[in-house]
């Protein structure tokens, strides 16, 4: 099965698949909705376009595997105490009043406090396998993106090139990516990760994207569930 391998490396990454409201957690591995969103941005897919849902469905049909690439330092989590809308005068000029968060009723809400978690000191290889022509169009877009790409949040920008490579199998694509990064392809046997596959030990994760915009009956940021299971070191084939 043709496979596209992408390098995900940044000082901070955040891959929440179930976070809502004030507590915005990060998973240990990138989720599919974030990876497909990154690709959609690179390809210039407008979430307000009437054809967005069909293009997202085409991308979401690709199978995702993610493996952690070791770095010299350990993986850590950073939690940011974040405020939105504080310090604005509701009697001040329009630009101040418009920055105050509001309730559904339109009444001022006041300062919104959130706690946002990030992964630090880590890198990943994301492997997508499926239609060869689609993978080639994705690779071209990642080399010359229409819009900027980031790893979960806009503050999480890449620290190094995504270095997309395509090969005949996931293992060959991963080996090519490692060699492109100046690493030993023999590291494959020690890499841990997750893959999109049902079976013993699998769980279902609500991060299979349907649409990122609202149109033709699709609700904003609509998702389905998909099976995910952990890979043992060296299991990638």
Order of alpha helices (4+ residues) and beta strands (2+ residues): beta-beta-alpha-alpha-beta-beta-alpha-beta-alpha-beta-alpha-beta-beta-beta
